[in-house]
């Protein structure tokens, strides 16, 4: 029983990390560059970017077509299910969390499977299902669900760091020390990749 409680605590910790990974850097969806992209006319750049303003005559000015914008910061991927999930999915996720916290893992798993019926490409649902399977002691299924979450996450480091942590724990419980270490290293790599969005 104590083992199950510690697994539930681990799953809850990963889920909370996935839902509230924004303590240090308030999520800045647009960063500090307003949308001056649609205006191709050579207006004075009011964003204060120091790059040389080469007038891009949008007429028939031949020559170089070097209109690449290398200073565009990458858009931060979603950190939590609420950023990409419908209200119906969020309601099911909330119910699954309540059931899992009360120790009703089977009911939590079926609730999450219903959420997957609504949104089969949502990596956060697979991640929570992996945490539930891990708490049930189904290490193989936990790893399978976490891998499935990775496959639909679109290289989201916030999702994948949590998934690799779950995989590490599943492998550790299955007695695969070497595999657990490799998964832990992957989790660290993805945490570092995620940290670039906290600046």
N, C-alpha and C positions, 0 to 999 in steps of 0.2 A: 504493500500500500504506500509506504514511504517512497519507494522507487517510482511508482506511478505519479505521486505528487511532485517529485523532483522533475520528472519528464514534462508534466503539465506546466511547471514553472518555467522550464527551458523554452517550451513552445510559446508560452505567453510572453516571455522575454523577447523572443525573436519577432513575434507578432507586434508587440509594442514598439520594438525598434523599427519595424517596417512602417507602422502607422505614424509614428511621431519622431521621425529622424531629422526634425528641423529645429532642434534647440539652439544650435549655435548660429546658423545663418538663416534668418527669416527667408522664406522662399520668395525669391525675386523673379517672378515669371518672365518679365521682359528685360531684366538687367537694367542698365542705365542707358540703353540706346533706344530712344523713341522711334516710331516707324517712319524715318525719312526715306525709306527705300523707294516707294512708288513714285517719287518726284525725280525724274531723271534730269531735270533742268539744273544748271549749275548755280543753285541758290547757295548763299553762304552757309557753311555747315554750322548749325547752332548747337551741335552736340559737343563741341570743344575737342574733337578728335584731331590730334596733331598731324595726321598724314598729309602729304602734299596734295593739294586739290588740283589735280590735272583736269582741266575742263573736258568733259567727255561730250563732245559735240555729237548729239544723237542724230545728226543728219546722215549724210553719206560719207562721213570722214573715214576713208579707208585706212589702211595701215593696221595697227595692232588691235586685236579684239580682246585686250587684256582687261576685261571687266569683271575679274574675279574679286570678290570682297573678302580678303583673308582675315580682316579684323572682326568678322562676325563671331561672337562667342557662341559656343554650342548651347542649345536650349536644354535646360535641366530636364532629365526624364522624371516621370512621376515617382514620388517617394511613398505614396500610400494608395490604398485601394480607392479612397474617396475621390481621388483626382481623376479616375478613369471609369468608375463604376456607376451604374444607374441606381436610383433610389431603391428599386426592388432588390438589386444585388446587395446593396449596403444593408438593407433590412435583414436579409438572410445571413450576411456575415456577422451582424450583431447578435442574431439569435444563436448562430453556431458558437460564437465566443462565449456566450452565457452558458450554453450547454456544456462546452468543454471545461469551463472553469468549475462547473458543478460536478464534473467527472463523468458526464454522459457522453462518452466518446462516440458511440455508435450513432446516436441521434445527431451529434455535431457533424459527423462525417456525412450522413445522409442529407443534412441541411446544406452542406457545402457542395454536395453533388447536384442538388437542385439549383444552386447558384451557378454551377458550371453549365447546366442546361441553358440558362439564360445568357451566359457570357463565356463561351468555351475557350476564348483566347485571353482570358484575364489571368496574368501570372500570379496575382496576389491570392486568388482563390486556391490555385494549386499549392501555393506555399503554405496556406493555412491547413489545407488537407494533409500536406506532408507533416506538419507539426502534430496534427491529431493522430496520424498513423504512427508517428514516433512515440507519442504518449501511450498508444495502445501496445507498443512493443513490436509493431510490424515494421521492422527495420528496412526490409526490401521494398515494401510499398512506399515507405517514407522517402527513401532515396529516389524511387521511380517518380513520385509526385514532384519532388524538388527538381529533378532533371527535366520533367515536363514543363515546370514553371520557367526554368532557364530557357527552354526551347522557344517559348512564346514571349519572353521578356524583352526581346529586341535589344539585347545587350545592356539592359538597365542595371547599373552596378548596385543600386539600392536593393533591388530584388535579389540579384545573384549573390551578393554577400551573405544575405540571410539564408538563401538556399544552400550555399556551400557549408554554412555552419550547421544546418540541419543534416546534411549529408555526412559531415564529419562525425556528428554525434551518432547517427545511424550506423556508420561503419565501426565506430568505437564499441557500440553495444553489441555488434555482430562479431567482435573480436578481430577486426581487420585494422590493426594498429597503423600499418603502413598507409593504407588507403585513407584512414582518418587524418593522418598527418598531411597527406597531399591535399585533401579537401580543406583542411584548416588553412593551409598556405593559399589556396584559391580564395577563401573567404577574406583573408588579409589583403590580397591583391585587389579584390573588388571593393573592399572598404577604402583602400587608398584611392582607387579610381573615383569613388563616390565623393571623396573629400574635396576634389577640385570644384565641386558645385557649392561647397559651403563657404567659399571665399567672398 
